[in-house]
Amino acid sequence: MSYLTQYDTDLLDVAIASEVYDLIVYNDDVNSFDFVIESLVDICEHTPLQAEQCTLLIHHKGKCSVRRGNFEAMASMRNKLCNLGISAEVED
């Protein structure tokens, strides 16, 4: 016997659909600052200033959350960054 009503399951569906994920980019010794900045502008739709600030954080802190959003969008951006040789992961 299920104790969830239709209202409860609708709320659960909304909660799952609205979960926010972080796209994390990691520092490496391979990619140049300019390349990472250009990639963040092209793929993550950052302004050049946002991309530069994120790149500095990546360099000095080892990683940075460069974007937040739904899983599908973050996974797509992650795949594009990884295809360019930039190390990235999606975290909840």
C-alpha positions in Angstrom: 0.0 0.0 0.0 1.4 3.4 -1.0 1.1 6.3 1.4 2.0 8.9 -1.3 -0.8 10.8 -2.8 -0.8 12.3 -6.3 0.0 15.7 -4.7 3.0 14.2 -2.9 4.4 12.5 -6.0 3.9 15.7 -8.0 5.9 17.6 -5.4 8.6 14.9 -5.5 8.8 15.2 -9.3 9.2 19.0 -9.1 11.9 18.6 -6.4 13.9 16.1 -8.5 13.5 18.3 -11.7 14.7 21.4 -9.9 17.9 19.9 -8.4 20.9 22.1 -9.1 24.2 20.7 -10.0 27.7 22.3 -10.2 30.0 22.1 -13.1 33.5 21.9 -11.6 36.6 22.6 -13.6 40.0 21.4 -12.2 43.4 22.8 -12.6 46.0 21.1 -14.8 49.5 21.8 -16.1 48.5 21.4 -19.8 46.0 24.1 -20.8 46.8 27.7 -21.0 44.9 30.4 -19.2 43.7 31.9 -22.6 42.5 28.5 -23.8 40.5 27.9 -20.6 39.1 31.4 -20.7 38.0 31.0 -24.3 36.5 27.6 -23.6 34.4 29.0 -20.7 33.2 31.8 -22.8 32.3 29.5 -25.7 30.8 26.6 -23.8 29.6 28.0 -20.5 28.5 31.3 -22.0 30.6 33.3 -19.5 31.6 36.9 -20.1 35.3 37.3 -20.6 35.6 38.8 -17.1 33.7 35.8 -15.5 35.9 33.4 -17.4 39.0 35.1 -16.3 38.0 35.1 -12.7 37.0 31.5 -12.8 40.3 30.6 -14.4 42.2 32.4 -11.7 40.3 30.5 -9.0 40.9 27.2 -10.8 44.7 28.0 -10.9 45.0 29.1 -7.3 42.4 26.9 -5.6 42.8 23.8 -7.8 39.1 23.9 -8.9 36.1 26.1 -9.4 32.4 25.8 -9.8 32.0 27.5 -13.2 28.3 27.0 -13.7 25.2 25.8 -11.9 22.1 24.3 -13.4 20.1 21.1 -14.2 22.0 17.9 -14.7 21.5 17.6 -18.4 22.8 21.1 -19.2 25.8 20.6 -16.9 26.6 17.2 -18.3 26.5 18.6 -21.8 28.9 21.4 -20.9 31.2 19.0 -19.0 31.4 16.7 -22.0 32.3 19.6 -24.3 35.0 20.8 -21.9 36.4 17.3 -21.5 36.5 16.8 -25.3 38.8 19.9 -25.4 41.1 18.3 -22.8 39.8 20.3 -19.8 39.2 18.3 -16.7 35.6 18.8 -15.4 33.0 17.0 -13.4 29.3 17.5 -12.5 28.6 17.4 -8.7 25.4 17.8 -6.7 
